[in-house]
Amino acid sequence: MGQPIVIESTEAVDGSFIVTMNRSLTSQVGEGYNSLSAASTGDSFGALLARRLFEADDSIDRVYVASNTVVLKHPASIDDEAVSTLSSVIEDLLLFYPSA
């Protein structure tokens, strides 16, 4: 149930990983989280996505979600495996039965 989010573009720039999606998860104001515990206090789609991203990659320093854009601060350069893992988390966010 639900529809996967389509990732329209990704870009890695100086320790940041920027993802543009086909749907908005927050207002234009945006939401930022510095840790899993901070994201765990929220009940929005942005907080849910941040929690899942922190759980998928514990080296993430910060998640910022604004409208249809997600910015991840990552201390190391993002490799192809991390891009694939983080992209899957985003794509499956709204699926009730995520792909295995």
C-alpha positions as CSV (number, residue, x, y, z in Angstrom):
1,M,0.0,0.0,0.0
2,G,1.2,3.5,-0.6
3,Q,3.3,4.7,-3.4
4,P,7.1,4.9,-3.6
5,I,8.7,8.3,-3.6
6,V,10.5,9.0,-6.8
7,I,14.0,10.5,-6.4
8,E,14.3,13.1,-9.1
9,S,18.0,14.0,-8.4
10,T,20.9,13.5,-6.0
11,E,24.0,15.4,-5.6
12,A,27.0,15.0,-3.2
13,V,28.8,18.2,-2.4
14,D,31.4,18.7,0.3
15,G,30.1,16.4,3.0
16,S,26.4,17.0,2.0
17,F,24.1,14.6,0.2
18,I,21.2,16.5,-1.4
19,V,18.1,14.6,-2.6
20,T,15.2,16.1,-4.6
21,M,11.9,14.1,-4.6
22,N,8.7,14.1,-6.5
23,R,6.6,15.0,-3.4
24,S,6.8,17.4,-0.5
25,L,7.1,16.0,3.0
26,T,7.2,19.3,4.9
27,S,6.2,22.9,4.3
28,Q,8.7,25.3,2.9
29,V,9.9,26.1,6.5
30,G,11.5,22.7,6.8
31,E,12.7,20.6,9.7
32,G,16.2,19.8,10.9
33,Y,17.4,17.0,13.2
34,N,20.9,16.5,14.6
35,S,20.4,13.0,16.0
36,L,18.1,10.0,16.2
37,S,16.9,11.0,19.6
38,A,15.9,14.5,18.4
39,A,14.1,13.0,15.4
40,S,12.3,10.6,17.7
41,T,10.4,13.4,19.4
42,G,8.7,14.5,16.2
43,D,5.6,13.1,14.6
44,S,5.8,14.6,11.1
45,F,6.9,12.9,7.9
46,G,10.1,14.9,8.1
47,A,10.8,13.4,11.6
48,L,9.9,9.9,10.4
49,L,12.3,10.2,7.5
50,A,15.1,11.6,9.7
51,R,14.7,8.7,12.1
52,R,14.9,6.1,9.3
53,L,17.9,7.8,7.8
54,F,19.8,7.9,11.1
55,E,18.9,4.3,11.7
56,A,20.2,3.3,8.2
57,D,23.5,5.2,8.5
58,D,24.8,6.1,11.9
59,S,27.5,8.4,10.4
60,I,25.0,11.0,9.4
61,D,25.5,14.2,11.4
62,R,22.3,16.1,10.4
63,V,19.1,15.7,8.4
64,Y,17.2,18.7,7.0
65,V,13.9,18.2,5.2
66,A,12.3,21.2,3.4
67,S,9.4,20.6,1.1
68,N,10.7,18.1,-1.5
69,T,14.4,18.3,-0.7
70,V,16.4,16.4,1.9
71,V,19.9,17.5,2.8
72,L,22.1,15.0,4.8
73,K,25.4,16.2,6.4
74,H,27.8,13.3,6.3
75,P,31.4,13.6,7.7
76,A,32.8,11.3,5.0
77,S,32.3,11.3,1.3
78,I,29.2,9.4,0.2
79,D,30.0,6.2,-1.7
80,D,27.7,4.4,-4.1
81,E,26.6,1.9,-1.4
82,A,25.5,4.7,1.0
83,V,23.7,6.5,-1.9
84,S,21.8,3.3,-2.7
85,T,20.9,2.6,1.0
86,L,19.8,6.2,1.7
87,S,17.9,6.4,-1.5
88,S,16.0,3.2,-0.7
89,V,15.0,4.6,2.7
90,I,13.6,7.7,1.1
91,E,11.8,5.8,-1.7
92,D,10.1,3.4,0.7
93,L,9.1,6.0,3.3
94,L,5.4,6.0,2.4
95,L,5.1,2.3,1.6
96,F,3.1,0.2,4.1
97,Y,4.7,-2.9,2.8
98,P,8.3,-1.9,1.7
99,S,10.1,-4.0,-0.8
100,A,12.3,-6.7,0.7
